[in-house]
Structures are given as C-alpha cells and as structure tokens.
Amino acid sequence: MALSTDISFGEGTKVIKTGNGVWKGFVSKEFRVGNVANGGYLMAIICNALKRDQDEQCETGIDSNSDLINASLLFLRSGMLDEDCEVRISGIKRGKTTSVLSFDLLQQGKSRIQGYATFGKFQDSGDSSAPEWLSKGVLSPDFSLLKQQREYKPPHSSGGVKRSTFQKYKWFFTDREAEKMDAIILAKDIKLLDKGEELDFVCSVQLENEDVITTAAMASITDACLPCVKLLAPANNMWVPTLQYSLQFFPTGRSKNNPLRKVLCRIFTHSADGGFMLEDCDIVDPDSGKLLCSSRQSALAGGVPQRKATKNKL
C-alpha cells in the first residue's frame, strides 16, 4: 500500500482491519525525522488503531469504555519509511471503570513499539460531582501573547535539522520563539540561560490543512516540534531518539459543531544529564484553557550536561 506525496495527516495515519485485533497502516516518508519515521506519527497510527478496535468492542457489547485515557509506549526500533505496518491489539482487562489493552506495532515482522493503553469514560462536563483542578504550572492562554504569534516559516538550510514532520503542521510563534527555532534549524548558538529563559517553546499549532485535531493528532503534536534540549547546543546536531513515551488525555468539552482545529502548546525540556533527557508537552485549548493532553518522553541526548535546578517561575 503506497501513498502519494504531500498527503494529509488523516491519510497518513489511517488504518484498516485485517484480522481480529489486527490493523494495517502505512508509514509515509512525509512524516520523517532524517531517515526514520517520527515517533509521534507512529503513535498517531497506534492511537487510531486502538480507537477503531475499542469502538468495535463497545458496539458489540464486549466493552463499554470508549475514551482513550492514557498510553505508555516503549520504542524498541526505528520506524521504517514507505513500509506497511501492523498494529496488534489484545485486551488484558475489561472492567466497568477502565479497560487495559496491550499493543505492538510491527514492520517486517519486528516489533517497533510496544505498550499499554487505558480506556475509560470521561465524565459529563455538566456533572457537578466531577472534580476540576489544574496546576499553576500548566500553560494558561494569554490573549496578548496569542495576538503576537505569527505563522512560522522555517529558514532554508543545507545543514542543521532535517525534520519533515515539523513541516506537516502550521506553527505559530512570537518573534522570540521564532528566533529560538531558527537557531536550531540553522545550527547557530543562541543566548538563553543568561536571560533566565526556560528550554521551551510556547506556540499554537494546526494541522497542515486545518483538519479537526483528534486524540491521534494530539499524540503526534506532542512529538512534532524540534526538541528543546537542542537549544543548549544548536550547533551540535545531536540525535535524540525516544526510549519511552507517556500520554495522558482529557476531554475536550467540544461539540461536533465546534471542533478543535488549533491548540496552544508548551514543549519543554524537564531535565538532561548523563546522555539522557526528559521532555514534556502540554496541549491546551486556546479558547477554554482546558488541558487536553500531557506527555513525557525519555530519550537519548548525548553530550548535554545537567544544570543546577532553579526556582520554577510558573
């Protein structure tokens, strides 16, 4: 199964059922980092397979938990470009409150990503008994900041970072955020720490053709940006392969007549030392301020020293 070039996110992440708990997709070279498939893109294919499979279980009465709550993924091998993939799903526990599934994404008979997902039922937003609380550390929409954001146009570079996945989305940065991104793409140093800045990007994101942002799309967005850790040494074209990834989803509160097409994100390096790092991403509804998705990834990051912890300004 081959796909044409310049495909949409929906086309590039669709899956078809080929057996009981088995779903087939195609890993397009349109969503790559260097010569391998972007991890967030592969997570989106997995999320689509999980959702389709669980919907079938709910329709037949085998299960009743239809909302994807969280997923934990182990990256075992790089994803291969322009190759079919297969997602195998198995139910581990099906309960009244939550159901736990295991999954395995394979290419050419080898496991690329394995993990577990939890499905449940989001409580109705009108249910007054449902607790609501949000950490002060979560990004809050700032109208003045949103007005300063402009669609980002990456500079042309023969060197630096080559990340086709990044260009499959529309990114909106302030001038300062754009300056930081330019530094990574052009592999030039930028002064950050002396200004007390965090290793982060605060931006708004849309899919390339402004499609509705689904759970699968949010999974991909968390890993679509260039790693913030590169701001420590932009000239060092370090490879940052993912080892483990965790995703937590929350209800959007959106109706079909008011779909989500743009999100506000904060991607930030939590810590880095000993050749490894933690990078987090929060996705927020820019209108309501609701936290929609939170992720954490553990990855290799050779040559990056850990700095002494400073007081959190959030």
C-alpha positions, -999 to +999 in steps of 0.1 A: +000+000+000+017+032-012+006+067-006+011+097-028+034+126-018+020+156+001-005+135+020-028+148+047-024+138+084-056+118+081-045+099+051-011+092+066-025+077+098-055+057+086-057+020+094-077-009+080-087-041+098-071-073+086-079-097+114-092-100+150-073-072+168-050-066+139-049-033+120-028-024+090-013+010+082+014+026+060+043+046+073+048+075+049+081+092+043+062+125+046+064+122+084+101+116+090+130+128+110+161+123+090+159+087+076+134+073+101+097+077+109+088+103+135+078+087+168+047+109+173+035+100+139+038+063+147+019+070+180-009+085+160-012+054+138-014+033+170-040+056+186-062+053+155-059+015+156-067+015+194-097+037+190-111+017+160-106-016+178-122-004+211-151+012+192-158-023+178-157-038+212-181-012+225-205-016+196-207-054+201-213-050+239-180-067+248-168-034+264-183-001+274-151+021+279-148+042+248-125+071+257-087+067+255-073+079+288-036+072+286-009+052+268+026+042+277+049+032+249+084+017+246+103+024+215+123-007+205+134+001+170+132+029+145+101+030+122+108+023+085+097+047+059+075+038+029+066+005+045+034-012+057+030-015+094+007-037+116-008-029+150-017-059+170-041-053+200-050-075+228-074-070+258-057-075+291-085-064+314-120-052+306-138-037+336-167-014+344-145+016+351-114+010+329-101-014+303-065-021+297-051-031+262-017-041+250-004-032+216+025-039+193+035-020+162+054-042+138+072-037+105+088-066+085+079-089+114+098-070+140+083-050+169+090-013+167+068+000+195+051-019+223+029-006+251-003-004+270-034+018+268-062+025+293-097+032+281-125+046+304-155+070+303-150+107+306-175+122+330-201+146+316-188+182+320-222+190+335-217+166+363-211+188+394-196+159+413-167+157+389-136+174+405-118+201+384-083+213+393-054+225+372-018+231+383-005+266+381+023+251+361+000+244+332+001+270+304-028+294+305-040+311+273-028+348+272-048+368+246-019+394+242+005+365+236-017+348+211-020+381+192+018+383+189+021+348+173+026+346+136+027+316+113+063+303+113+082+300+081+114+278+086+146+293+071+162+274+043+192+255+055+215+230+038+227+218+072+212+217+107+180+198+114+160+180+087+126+172+101+098+168+075+073+161+102+077+196+116+066+210+082+034+189+082+019+213+108+013+250+110+033+265+138+026+300+153+054+316+172+062+350+187+093+367+173+114+354+202+102+318+198+108+320+161+144+332+168+149+302+191+136+278+164+158+294+137+188+288+159+181+250+159+173+248+122+204+269+112+226+252+139+237+286+154+242+294+190+217+315+209+219+330+244+192+317+267+203+308+302+218+342+310+183+357+304+167+332+327+148+316+299+135+280+301+143+254+275+109+255+259+087+266+230+053+282+236+033+280+204+000+274+187-004+245+163-027+235+135-027+205+112-013+214+077-048+216+061-065+228+093-083+195+099-100+186+132-075+178+159-083+144+172-067+124+200-044+108+175-034+142+162-026+154+197-004+124+202+016+134+171+018+171+180+035+163+213+065+149+194+063+170+162+084+200+174+122+201+173+135+190+208+140+220+231+171+204+245+189+213+213+188+250+224+216+241+248+239+234+218+222+242+185+255+236+165+256+201+179+234+181+156+227+156+183+204+126+176+175+124+202+158+091+197+128+083+220+131+055+245+098+057+264+067+078+260+037+085+282+005+102+271-025+114+293-057+126+276-085+147+290-120+155+275-120+184+250-155+196+260-161+204+223-193+197+204-194+184+168-205+219+158-174+234+174-145+211+166-109+217+178-087+230+149-060+248+168-042+242+201-018+260+223+013+241+234+042+243+257+070+219+249+099+219+274+129+200+285+124+188+320+159+176+327+190+163+309+221+145+323+243+115+316+233+113+280+196+111+286+167+136+289+131+141+298+109+163+276+073+172+283+045+187+264+012+202+275-016+208+249-043+234+259-075+246+243-067+282+235-104+292+240-113+275+272-079+270+288-087+233+293-057+209+294-063+184+267-032+163+266+001+160+286+031+139+276+065+130+288+092+113+268+125+098+279+152+100+252+189+098+244+206+132+244+244+127+242+267+155+253+241+175+273+252+184+308+226+189+336+223+224+350+216+231+387+179+233+394+165+268+397+132+281+412+102+274+390+088+307+378+055+293+367 
